[in-house]
Structure formats: structure tokens, C-alpha cells
Amino acid sequence: MSNAKLKIIVDAMSGDNAPGEIVKGALSAAQEFGVDIVLVGQEDALQSCLRENGAVNAPYVSIQNATEIIDMHDDPSTATRRKGDSSMSVALRMLRDGEGDAAVSAGNTGALLTGATLIVKRIRGIRRAAFAPVLPNGGAGTLLIDGGASVECTPEYLLQFAFMGSFYAKQVMGCPQPRVGLLNNGSEESKGTELCRTSYALLRQAGDAGRINFIGNVEGNDVFSGAVDVVVTDGFTGNILLKTAEGMGAFFLQQIRRLLASQSTGASESGAALKQQLSGLRRAVDANEVGGTAFLGIRRPVIKAHGGADARAFRSSVKQAITFVNADVIQEIEENISYMRLHDPAADQTGE
């Protein structure tokens, strides 16, 4: 699929820096990657942003008016229903109706996930959508699935997470044979909770059948070492891991900034080299460089940008949405759904 033909729907009113930074980042992505952008939100505010960026008559951008805004204080479980004319709700309906190829939002994570599930719907046969952030590991990154969407999981959920994560890592992250590990408190097969032990058996069976490259249990220290490409876990454990990683990343960034600031303008050659190396490390752990997080299991591509995304971060999120669309991950999930279920999917008429 050609990028020039893609249309990305942008929830322009959600996030800490909306709409200014969101619009700026979306315009930057449109110009750099050759896609069309639909800005969804309050028309007067968005027109003002376009004027500020010299893009009022730009052929690659259009506006879809939406009068309401879902903020971080809205109840995630009801927000898209109660605020049906919010920028998030309108963007998701447009995606559902085929008026764009992907949707990107920096809004309330719970509301976006609930809205995507209720409006866009899950892929038929997928039990739960998953939040799949990519954590730094010195290479392409480690995909964590689930990062917090489903706190209580069944072994079938984890089996589906493993497949979806594997497809995403292969098609989007460029891992030819993604190594899939089950997060546990030890590498032995007998370790962990009943959920872990039962899920281990299912993942081992899928690995032996050649459906995924299952490498067994992995521990927390393996996540950032480059030893595994996809880490499978329930949303409760995954969210704790994710928030811990974000906290440590913020701590290291703070220390890096202090170290760089301590280097005088007349620093030695070794000091200048150290600055360059630390800048590379800073980019590796900076959320603004990584972009957003994909919701896997939804029928159309939905990307969650960081709530505090600036223009650079939102541009990266739009780029990720483009890659997601072109990778055909959703089609691969649909084609392999029969291997991801614990019973005959033809017998399930619920559409879930």
C-alpha cells in the first residue's frame, strides 16, 4: 500500500498539549511521509492552529468538527458514550466507517481502548484487545503485551497476546522470527501462578507446532537485555512493569541531563564524545522518539500517543500508524485466528 494514499485520522483535541502540538506534529508527519491528515476537533481552534503553521489551504489536511473533549478526568468506561460528539468518539466512528486508514490519539488511554472496542470493535475471535508498548532493549525494542488493557486474564488471552505480539514484532518492528517469552518469576516450566503454568503449556504447544517462536519463561531482567522480542503477561503485571520502566527511564534522563549540563563549553575531546554517546542513550529511552502504542486486536489500526506528547512525539506516533497500516498485521491476525482459540471459532456467533 502506498503511503501517498493513506489517510490518518487525528484526535486533535486530546492530550496535555492539544491542539497546538498535536496539529503541528500531524502536519509535520503529513509533509514528511506523504499522507493525508484529518484533524478532528473544534473547528475554530483547529483553523487557528493551521493559520499559525501556514497550512490553512494545504491540500493534505482537512478538518472534521467535533464539539466535545474527553479529558483525563472522564470515566473511561462511559466517556465515548456520554460524549458522542467528542473528538475521540468522532475519530473512532470515522475509522469504523472507513473514512481513514488509522486513528491516532493522545487522549485518555482507558477511554480510547473502551471506545475502540465498542465503536471500531475487536477482530472476530479475539477475546480482548491488548495494549502493546515497545520498551527499549538496545535494538529494535521489546514488545510488552499486555501493558494494562486486561487486568484479569485467562490462558486463552495470553495465547492470543503471544500470536498478536509475534505478528506485530515481525511485520512492524522488523524481527524476522520474534522470540516470544512468558513473563514469570523464574525460567523453570513449573514456576509461577496457575495462569502462568497453564499459559506456558499453550504457548509451548504453539511453539512446537511452529506457529510462534516460544523461548519459554523470561524474567524481568530479560526484558531490557535484548534476549526476547515479545514479552507476554497479564495487564496487571504488565502495567506495573511498564510504569516501573517509565519511571527508571525518566530518572536516567534526568541524570543524563545533569551530566551533560556539567560539561563546560571548553570540554575536552573525551567530554564531547561522552556527550554524543549520552545523547544517543537519551534518544533510545525518550518516549518522544519512540512514538505511540498500538492497540492490538482491534479491527482497524488505533495508536495511542503519549498523553504529554509534543509535536515531535506525535509525528512519531503518526509514523507508527503508517507503518502499522502498511504491515497488514490485522490481516495476518484474521488469517491465523483458528490457531489462537481453544475451541472451534465457527461455533462462536458473538462476533468477539
C-alpha positions in Angstrom: 0.0 0.0 0.0 1.4 3.4 -1.0 1.8 5.9 1.8 0.5 8.7 -0.5 -2.9 7.1 -0.5 -3.2 6.8 3.3 -5.4 9.0 5.4 -4.7 9.3 9.1 -7.5 10.4 11.4 -6.1 12.6 14.3 -7.9 13.2 17.5 -6.6 16.8 17.7 -8.2 17.9 21.0 -6.9 15.2 23.4 -3.7 15.2 25.3 -1.8 17.7 27.5 -0.5 19.8 24.6 -3.6 19.7 22.4 -4.4 21.1 20.0 -1.3 23.1 19.2 1.4 20.5 19.4 -0.9 17.8 18.1 -1.6 19.8 14.9 2.0 20.7 14.5 3.1 17.1 14.8 0.4 15.8 12.4 1.3 18.4 9.8 5.0 17.5 10.1 4.1 13.8 9.5 1.9 14.6 6.6 4.6 16.6 4.8 7.4 14.1 5.6 5.5 10.9 4.9 3.1 12.0 2.2 -0.1 11.1 3.8 -3.4 13.0 4.2 -4.5 14.1 7.7 -8.0 14.6 9.1 -7.9 16.8 12.2 -10.9 16.0 14.4 -11.9 18.6 16.9 -13.3 22.1 17.5 -13.1 23.8 14.1 -12.3 27.3 15.2 -9.4 26.2 17.3 -8.0 23.9 14.6 -8.3 26.6 11.9 -6.3 28.9 14.2 -3.6 26.2 14.5 -3.5 25.8 10.8 -3.0 29.6 10.4 -0.2 29.5 12.9 1.5 26.8 10.9 0.8 28.3 7.4 -1.3 25.3 6.4 -4.8 26.8 6.0 -5.1 25.8 2.4 -2.8 22.8 2.5 -4.3 20.0 0.2 -3.2 17.2 2.6 -5.1 18.3 5.6 -8.9 18.6 6.4 -11.0 19.3 9.5 -13.9 17.3 10.9 -15.7 19.3 13.5 -16.4 17.8 17.0 -17.7 19.9 19.8 -16.7 17.9 22.9 -13.5 16.9 24.5 -12.8 13.8 26.6 -10.3 14.6 29.3 -8.3 12.6 31.8 -11.0 13.0 34.5 -13.8 11.4 32.4 -14.8 7.8 33.3 -13.0 5.7 30.7 -15.8 3.1 30.7 -18.5 5.6 29.7 -16.7 8.6 28.2 -17.2 7.8 24.5 -20.9 7.1 25.0 -21.6 10.1 27.1 -19.6 12.4 24.9 -20.6 11.2 21.5 -19.5 14.4 19.8 -16.1 14.4 21.3 -13.0 14.4 19.1 -12.1 10.9 20.2 -15.6 9.5 19.6 -15.9 11.1 16.2 -12.4 10.0 15.1 -13.2 6.3 16.1 -16.5 6.4 14.2 -14.8 7.7 11.2 -12.2 4.9 11.4 -15.0 2.3 11.8 -16.8 3.7 8.7 -13.7 3.6 6.5 -13.1 7.3 6.3 -9.5 6.8 7.2 -6.9 4.1 7.5 -5.8 4.6 11.1 -6.6 6.8 14.1 -4.1 8.4 16.5 -5.0 10.0 19.8 -3.0 11.3 22.8 -6.1 11.1 25.0 -7.3 9.1 28.0 -5.9 5.6 27.5 -8.9 3.8 29.1 -11.4 5.8 27.2 -9.6 5.2 23.9 -9.4 1.5 24.5 -13.0 1.2 25.5 -14.1 3.4 22.6 -12.0 1.4 20.1 -13.6 -1.8 21.5 -17.2 -0.6 21.4 -17.1 1.5 18.3 -14.4 0.0 16.0 -14.9 -3.5 17.5 -12.4 -6.3 18.1 -11.2 -8.7 15.4 -13.7 -11.6 15.3 -12.4 -14.3 17.5 -10.1 -12.1 19.6 -11.3 -12.2 23.2 -9.6 -9.0 24.5 -7.7 -6.1 22.8 -4.2 -5.6 24.2 -2.1 -2.5 24.9 1.3 -3.2 23.3 4.1 -0.7 24.1 7.6 -1.2 22.9 10.3 -1.0 25.6 14.0 -0.2 24.8 16.5 -3.1 24.7 19.4 -1.7 22.7 18.0 -2.9 19.4 14.5 -2.9 17.8 12.9 -3.0 21.2 10.9 -5.4 23.3 7.1 -5.6 22.8 5.2 -5.9 26.0 1.7 -7.4 25.7 -0.4 -6.7 27.6 0.7 -3.4 29.1 -2.5 -2.7 31.0 -5.7 -3.3 29.0 -6.8 -6.6 30.6 -6.0 -6.8 34.3 -7.6 -10.2 34.7 -6.6 -12.7 32.0 -7.2 -16.3 31.0 -4.7 -18.6 29.4 -6.5 -18.1 26.1 -6.0 -14.3 26.3 -2.3 -14.8 26.8 -2.1 -17.3 23.9 -3.8 -14.6 21.7 -1.4 -11.9 23.0 1.5 -14.1 22.0 0.3 -14.5 18.5 -0.6 -10.9 18.0 2.6 -9.7 19.6 4.6 -12.0 17.4 2.9 -10.8 14.2 3.4 -7.1 15.2 7.1 -7.7 16.1 7.7 -9.4 12.7 5.8 -7.0 10.5 6.3 -3.6 12.2 9.4 -4.0 14.3 11.4 -6.0 11.7 12.1 -9.1 13.8 12.2 -12.0 11.2 11.5 -14.7 13.8 10.4 -12.9 17.0 11.4 -14.6 20.3 8.3 -14.9 22.5 8.7 -15.2 26.2 6.2 -15.6 29.1 7.0 -13.2 31.9 7.4 -15.2 35.1 9.4 -15.3 38.4 11.8 -17.9 37.1 12.7 -19.7 33.9 11.6 -23.2 35.0 8.4 -24.6 33.5 7.0 -25.2 36.9 7.3 -21.7 38.1 4.6 -19.1 38.7 0.9 -18.9 39.2 -1.7 -21.3 37.8 -2.2 -18.7 35.0 1.5 -18.8 34.1 1.8 -22.6 34.2 -1.3 -23.2 32.1 -0.4 -20.5 29.6 3.1 -21.9 29.4 1.7 -25.2 28.2 -0.4 -23.5 25.5 2.5 -21.4 24.3 4.8 -24.4 24.2 2.2 -26.3 22.1 2.0 -23.3 19.7 5.8 -23.2 19.6 6.2 -26.9 18.9 3.7 -26.5 16.1 5.9 -23.8 14.5 3.2 -21.1 14.9 5.3 -18.9 17.2 8.9 -18.9 18.3 8.3 -19.5 22.0 11.5 -19.5 24.1 9.9 -20.2 27.5 9.7 -18.2 30.6 11.6 -14.9 30.9 12.3 -12.8 34.0 12.1 -9.0 34.4 15.8 -8.6 33.8 15.5 -10.2 30.4 13.1 -7.6 29.1 15.7 -4.9 28.5 18.7 -7.2 27.7 17.8 -8.0 24.1 17.2 -11.6 24.9 13.5 -11.6 24.0 11.4 -9.7 21.4 7.9 -10.2 22.7 7.1 -10.4 26.4 3.6 -11.9 27.2 1.9 -11.2 30.5 -1.4 -10.2 32.0 -2.3 -6.5 32.1 -1.9 -6.1 35.8 1.7 -7.3 35.8 2.5 -5.7 32.5 1.3 -2.3 33.6 3.5 -2.5 36.8 6.5 -3.4 34.6 5.6 -0.6 32.1 5.3 2.1 34.8 8.5 0.9 36.5 10.3 1.2 33.2 8.9 4.6 32.5 10.0 5.8 36.0 13.5 4.4 35.6 13.7 6.0 32.1 12.7 9.4 33.5 15.3 9.0 36.3 18.1 8.2 33.8 17.1 11.0 31.5 17.3 13.4 34.5 20.8 12.1 35.4 21.9 12.4 31.7 20.7 16.0 31.5 22.6 16.8 34.7 25.8 15.2 33.4 25.5 16.9 30.0 24.9 20.3 31.7 28.0 19.8 33.8 30.2 19.7 30.7 31.7 23.1 30.1 31.8 24.7 26.7 35.6 24.2 26.7 35.3 20.5 27.5 37.9 18.0 26.4 37.5 15.8 23.3 36.6 12.9 25.6 34.0 15.1 27.3 32.5 15.9 23.9 32.5 12.3 22.9 30.7 11.4 26.1 28.1 14.0 25.4 27.4 12.4 22.0 27.2 8.9 23.4 24.8 10.0 26.2 22.6 11.9 23.7 22.2 8.6 21.8 21.2 6.9 25.0 18.8 9.7 25.8 17.1 9.2 22.4 16.8 5.5 23.0 14.8 5.9 26.2 12.9 9.1 25.2 9.1 8.5 24.6 9.1 11.4 22.2 11.4 9.3 19.9 9.6 6.0 20.2 6.1 7.3 19.3 2.9 5.7 20.4 1.5 2.4 21.4 -0.6 0.1 19.3 -3.9 -1.5 20.4 -3.7 -5.0 19.1 -6.9 -7.0 18.4 -9.0 -4.0 17.1 -10.3 -4.3 13.6 -8.7 -1.1 12.4 -5.3 0.4 13.4 -5.5 2.6 16.6 -2.4 4.2 18.0 -2.3 5.8 21.5 0.2 8.7 21.6 1.7 9.6 24.9 -0.6 12.0 26.9 2.2 14.6 27.1 3.2 14.2 23.5 4.8 17.2 21.9 4.9 17.8 18.1 7.9 15.5 17.7 6.4 12.7 19.7 3.0 13.0 17.8 4.8 13.0 14.5 6.5 9.7 15.6 3.0 8.3 16.5 1.6 9.1 13.1 4.7 7.4 11.5 4.0 4.4 13.6 0.3 4.4 12.4 1.5 4.5 8.8 3.9 1.5 9.4 1.1 -0.4 11.2 -1.3 0.1 8.2 1.3 -0.9 5.6 2.3 -4.0 7.6 -1.1 -5.7 7.3 -0.8 -7.1 10.9 -4.6 -7.1 11.3 -5.0 -9.3 8.2 -2.4 -11.7 9.5 -4.2 -12.0 12.8 -7.5 -12.6 11.0 -5.9 -15.4 8.8 -4.5 -17.2 11.9 -7.4 -16.8 14.3 -8.2 -20.6 14.2 -4.8 -21.3 15.9 -5.5 -18.7 18.6 -8.6 -20.2 20.0 -9.2 -23.0 22.5 -12.4 -24.2 20.6 -13.9 -24.1 17.1 -14.3 -20.4 16.3 -17.0 -21.2 13.8 -19.2 -22.2 16.8 -18.9 -18.6 18.2 -21.5 -16.4 16.8 -20.9 -13.5 19.1 -18.5 -11.7 16.8 -15.9 -11.4 19.6 
